[in-house]
Amino acid sequence: MDLIRIIAAVILPPLGVFLQVGFGKHFWLNILLTLLGYIPGIVHAVWIIARTPEERRV
């Protein structure tokens, strides 16, 4: 399932974060980063997907 989230994060970074943690502070931060620059949004999304423990996932 992480592979699908990472692919979603590369195509549309906020989608990958949403699938991982839902509508939280990381989602809104990722939208801001994506608007400021596509690459920072991707890096943040992949970082959130890789670092979020299994019990915190939506």
PyMOL commands that set and color helices and strands:
alter all, ss='L'
color gray80, all
select helices_A, chain A and resi 2-11+13-21+25-36+38-51+54-56
alter helices_A, ss='H'
color red, helices_A
deselect
rebuild
show_as cartoon
